[in-house]
Amino acid sequence: MSQIQPPAQSVSSQDWAHERGQKWCDQLAAMEATLDPVDAPLIDALDLDRPLRIAEIGCGGGGTLLKLLRHAQAGSSVHGIDISPALADRARARIARHEADAAIHVANAESAAAPEGPYDRLISRFGIMFFDDPQAAFSNLSSWLAPGGQIAFAVWGPPPQNPWMTSLREAVSQVMDVPDPDPDAPGPFRYAGGDKLLGLLKEAGLRDLNIRDWRGLIPLGGGVPPEPAVDFAFNAFSLGDLLVEADEAVTEEVRQRLTQCYAAHVQDGGVHMEACVHIVTGARSA
């Protein structure tokens, strides 16, 4: 079995400000199409019951933000916050085509003051798992909320319940020695258990905390056939970066194994795989 260098211990906020943010930007359409099923249950959890001031933490290229603009009541103000200038630029260009009270801010939500707060609602689709100092970050975000303001955050559930994401690691581990990730480091499964996140949010002064699971199918690359889905996985996941350094024969074996895996999950011509998402809600004390 081949040996590879261990991956970085974590993907930090600063990684997203530079390399990871640019990588996401380069494949924005495929990434947004993949994560699209999560938007509806997340926005439903936000309780958009009146004109509100809303901020999306980690707005990326603006896909979820555009849906917020469609669902928010007339008179609402919607702001996107992202640490990546490249992604913020893409989001800014997209919202410019809509007549709405909307703005994009480049900021590190872990430490920055609320750009135009306080906000009545904070929403984040997979944008809160990468803070370097989670306790400080959530305390800061709590200060962004107006009294009684609410949150709706989406984070990934346990790895075994997210084979759409873990299948690449499994294929690589059959060919290479792959170090286990640090469960406490910044990364997609940092809050897979849920209780850790609830504890941090409670310490940050939030109440009425609740976790509701969404389970459904994720369309890889937007629902493309197995071979393009493998290309998507190689580009989308950080583990794919290591294959660039691997022997060509090793990479080809991983590709064959992953293609075979994806072929077992084809529906309507595209790869769709199971996912579990924790949708966390709560509120700041009035």
N, C-alpha and C positions, 0 to 999 in steps of 0.2 A: 504494500500500500504506500502511495506517495506521501511525502511529508511537505507541508506548506508552512509558511510563517503564520503565527497567530494574527488574527485581525485586530484592529484597534480595540481597546477595551470598551469604548463607547462611541456613539455618534452624538457629539455635543451640540449645543446651540451654535457655537461658532462654526462647526462643520456645516450646519445648515445655512449659515450666512454666506458661505463660499461654495465649496465643491459640491456638497449634497444638494444645496439649493439650485445650483446651475444644472446639475444632473436631472433633477426633477423638472426643471424648466424645459430642458431639451426634449423630454418625452411627456410633456404636459397633457396632451390629448389622451394618450393611452392611460396615464395614471388617473386622470379624472374619470374616464370611462370605467376603469376598474373599480373605483371607490364609489361610484354613483349610487349604488343601492343603499348606502348608509345615510345619505343626505336626508331622505324623507323622514325616517324615524327620529333622527337627531333634531331636525327642525321642529317636528311635532312636539318634542319634549321641551322646547323653549318657551311655549305658552305665549304666543304672540297675540295677546288679547286686546291690545290697544296700541296707539302710536307710541313707539318706544325708541330709546337710544340703544343701539346694539353694536357690539364689537366682536369680530371674529378673530380669535387668537390663532396665528399660523394660517393665514388665509390662502397661502400659496398663490397659484395663478388666478384665483378668483371664481372658480367654479361654484363652490358652495355659496359664496357671497352673492352671486347673481341669482341664485334660488332664494336667498334671504330677501333680496329686493322684491321678488315676485310675491313672496308670502307675507311680508311685513305689511301692516296696515298703513293706509295713507297717512302721511305726516311723520312717519318714522325716519330715523337717521341711522345709516348703516356704515360702519367703518371696518376696514380690514387692516390687520396688524401682521406684519411678517418681518423676520430678521434678514431675509434674503432680498437684496436690492433687485436682482434679476427677476424673481417671482413677483415682487411688488410692482415692477414696471409692467409685467404682463397683465396683472390684475387691474392696474390703473388704466391701461389702454382699453380693456374690455368694458369697464364700467363707464368709461367716457361716452360710450355709445348709447347710454341710457339716461333719460331725464329723471334723476333721483337725487336725494340728499345722501350722497355716498362719498367716501374718501378712503385712500390707501395711505398707510403710514409705515415707514421702515423703522422698526423699533424692536428692542429685546424686551419682551413682556416680562421677563424674569426680574428686571430691575427698573425699567423706565416708568416714569409717571404716565398716567392715562393721557393719551394724546389730546383727546377732546372730551374727557369724562366729566362727571361720573356717568356710568352707563347703567341702564336698567336691565340689560341682558348681556351675558358673555357666553359665546359658543366657541367650541373648538372641535374640529374633526381631526384627531390624531396629531394635535399640535402641542400637547402638554407633557409628552413622555421624555423630552430631551433636555429638560432644564438641568443645569449643573448643580444648582442648590434648590431642590424642590420646595423645601419648607419656606425659604425666603421668597421663591417665585409665587407660591400660592398666597402667601400673606400679601404680597404686592398686588396680585390680581384681585384679592378681596377688597383692597383699598380702591380699586377701579370702580367698584359697584356702588350705586346709590343704596341707601338703606332700603331693605326689602328686595333689592335686585337679585336676579336669579341666574344660575349657570346651567348649561347643558354641555357636557364634555363627552366625547367618544374616545375610548381606548380599546385596544385589542384584548380579547379574552385569552384563555390558556392556549399555548401552542398546539396541543393535540386537537383542539377544536378549530384550528385555523390551518388546515392542510394546504390551502392555496398559497400560504406564505412559507410553510415549513418544508414543502416538497422539494425545494431546491437544496436545502441543507441535507435532507435525507439522501438525495441523489449524490451529492458531493461526498458525503461521509462514507458512502459505499466504495469510493475510489480513493479518497484522501483522508488523512488524519485531520479532523477539524476540531479545534478547541471548543469547549462548551462556552456559551456566552455568560457573562456575569449578570444574574437576574436583577441586581440592584443598580446596575449602571444605566445611563440613558440608552434607551432602545425601544423597539416596538412592543415588547412584552413586559415592560417595566412594571405595569400595574395589572398584569394578567389576573392576579388573585383578587383584586378589588379592595380588600381590606386596607392595604397600605395607603392607597389613594384616599379612601374615606377618612383615615386617620389624619393625613396631612391637611385635608380640606377642613376637618373639624378644628385642628389646631390653628388654621388660618381664620377662624371665626365664622365659618359657614354652618348653617343648621338645616334641618329637614332633609338630610342627605339620603339619597336613594340610588340604587343601581338596578337598572332593568336591562336584561340581555336581549339583543337583537341577533337572530340567527337566520342566515339565508345563504344564497349563492353569490359568489363574487365572479364576475366575468373577466378573466385574465386578459389584459390588453383591450378590454371592451368586448370580449367574446370572440377571440380569433382562434383559428385552428391550432393544433398542438405545436407544430414547428414554429410559427410566429410567436406563440405563447412562450416557448423556450427562449426566444430572442428577447422577449419582453422581460422575462424573469432574470436573465443574465444582466440586463441593463438596469432593472428596477431595484434589485436587492444588493446590499453591500457585499454579500458573499460572492456575487458575480464578479466583483472587482478582482478577487483572488485568482479567478480562472484565467485572467489575462496573463498572469505570471506562470501559469501551469504549462506543462508539456502539452503539445497539440493533441497527442493521442489520449491523454487524460481528459482534456476538455471535451473531446469527441465522445468519449465513453459517458461522461456526465450528461452530455446532450442527448445521447441515445436513451439513457435511463429515464431522464426527465420527460422526453417525448413519449415514451411508453407509458409513464405514469399519467400524463395529461390525456393521452388517447382514451383512457378509461373514464374520463370525465367530460366527454363531448356531448353537448346538447345543442340542437339547432345549428350544427356546424362549428360551434365555438366551445372553448374550454370554460366550464363553470365549476367552481369548487366551493366547498363549505367554508363558512366563516362564522365567528362568534365575536360580537362587539359588546362591551360594557358601555351603556349610556348612563352617565352619572349626572344627577340633578341635585340642586340644593339652592340655598338662598342666604343672603347676608341678613343679619338681624336688623329689624326695623329701628 
